[in-house]
Structure formats: structure tokens, C-alpha cells
Amino acid sequence: MLEYAHGPWGQQTYMARIGADGKLVSYEQVLTTQKFTSIKVGQATKDDVLRTIGAPSETTYLTLSQLEVWSYPYKESNTWDSMMHVHFDNAGIVRKMLNGPDPRRDPDERFPFGMMRMR
């Protein structure tokens, strides 16, 4: 499997799956609602997520809840600039998934040059 991500601000990641014979089996954009919903909370591991939607554009750690968060910018319903957050426990199991607007792409939330406004 080969992954083609469009960088930390990109909203698309393509996965190319190559068969044992060296030929292309499939090529698809994986940052979609369908792919996100295929990730099973309580079952999927970090490896499962990497194989399904690729590497995150950003990772953070929530100290109080002890969850590692992988974030993926995407175009929800091919319309809205959104961000999917996949939360993992310390064993690397998906515990929850949350999505919402991508604040980096909201002109009301940014200063010039892409810096976030503090409230």
C-alpha cells in the first residue's frame, strides 16, 4: 500500500493498493465520511487507522484524559472544511472520534498569516 498525502493543510489523502503481482488494485481518496465511519471505536488500533486513512496531519496528547489525538483535515460532504479527531487510549485503541469545523480555514478565527486568534 502506498499513501499520497497532500500535506498538513491538505484535505485529501490517496491510498494506492498494489497486488502481489505488482499491479495496481485500487486507488482512492480516503479522507471521507465513509472511511471515517469504517473505523470501529473500541476495536480499531493505530495500525488499522493508518491502513484506512493514512498518517495524521497533526498529533496531540490530552493529559487529563490520557488520550492521544490524531487530526485529519477533510472536506465534509465535499463542502465544509472540517477536521476529524481520532482519540486513542494508551494501549493504542480508538476510544472516540470527533469532527467539527477546521479552525485553520475559518477567516473569522484567524489573524493574517494563519495565526489563531486567542479569546
Stockholm file with secondary structure:
# STOCKHOLM 1.0

chainA/1-119         MLEYAHGPWGQQTYMARIGADGKLVSYEQVLTTQKFTSIKVGQATKDDVLRTIGAPSETTYLTLSQLEVWSYPYKESNTWDSMMHVHFDNAGIVRKMLNGPDPRRDPDERFPFGMMRMR
#=GR chainA/1-119 SS CEEEECCTTCSCEEEEEECTTSCEEEEEECCSHHHHHTSCTTTCBHHHHHHHHCSCSEEEEETTTTEEEEEEEEEETTTEEEEEEEEECTTSBEEEEEEEECGGGCGGGBCGGGCBCCC
#=GC SS_cons         CEEEECCTTCSCEEEEEECTTSCEEEEEECCSHHHHHTSCTTTCBHHHHHHHHCSCSEEEEETTTTEEEEEEEEEETTTEEEEEEEEECTTSBEEEEEEEECGGGCGGGBCGGGCBCCC
//
